[in-house]
Amino acid sequence: MKALLVVASIVDLLLAALLVGISGFIFGGGPEGMRGEFSAALCWWVVFIASLSAPVLGFLLLRRGYRRAGPLVAWAPPVILAIVFALVPL
């Protein structure tokens, strides 16, 4: 279970890096710009915070004895984001 959690942490950090990398192209004004629509910026921040906090919460759950819930929580942001991109027409 710890190996799944480590891989999920790497995927979550890569997702956060991807979000930072594309934010300038989506919201304009370069990599530091957030001049987009409020709802789009809010969704971006929610996914960014979730992708950074999910591995931490997963490791805490694993340490508390919830062996199956830890990796499940850590894998939630990339899986939910993939489902949203697959189902929602852009």
Backbone hydrogen bonds, N-H to C=O, Kabsch-Sander energy under -0.5 kcal/mol:
donor,donor_aa,acceptor,acceptor_aa,energy
5,L,1,M,-1.8
6,V,2,K,-2.2
7,V,3,A,-2.4
8,A,4,L,-2.3
9,S,5,L,-2.1
10,I,6,V,-2.0
11,V,7,V,-2.4
12,D,8,A,-2.6
13,L,9,S,-2.3
14,L,10,I,-2.2
15,L,11,V,-2.2
16,A,12,D,-2.2
17,A,13,L,-2.2
18,L,14,L,-2.4
19,L,15,L,-2.3
20,V,16,A,-2.1
21,G,17,A,-2.4
22,I,18,L,-2.1
23,S,19,L,-0.9
24,G,20,V,-0.5
26,I,22,I,-1.7
27,F,23,S,-2.8
28,G,24,G,-1.1
30,G,24,G,-0.6
33,G,30,G,-1.7
35,R,27,F,-0.9
35,R,28,G,-0.5
41,A,37,E,-2.3
42,L,38,F,-2.5
43,C,39,S,-2.3
44,W,40,A,-2.2
45,W,41,A,-2.3
46,V,42,L,-2.4
47,V,43,C,-2.3
48,F,44,W,-2.4
49,I,45,W,-2.7
50,A,46,V,-2.3
51,S,47,V,-2.4
52,L,48,F,-1.3
53,S,49,I,-2.4
54,A,50,A,-2.1
56,V,52,L,-0.5
57,L,53,S,-2.4
58,G,54,A,-2.4
59,F,55,P,-2.5
60,L,56,V,-2.1
61,L,57,L,-2.4
62,L,58,G,-2.3
63,R,59,F,-2.2
64,R,60,L,-1.8
65,G,61,L,-0.5
65,G,62,L,-0.8
66,Y,61,L,-2.5
67,R,65,G,-1.5
70,G,66,Y,-1.6
72,L,68,R,-1.1
73,V,69,A,-2.4
74,A,70,G,-2.1
75,W,71,P,-2.1
76,A,72,L,-0.6
76,A,73,V,-0.6
79,V,75,W,-1.8
80,I,76,A,-3.0
81,L,77,P,-2.3
82,A,78,P,-2.1
83,I,79,V,-2.3
84,V,80,I,-2.4
85,F,81,L,-2.4
86,A,82,A,-1.8
87,L,83,I,-1.9
88,V,84,V,-2.7
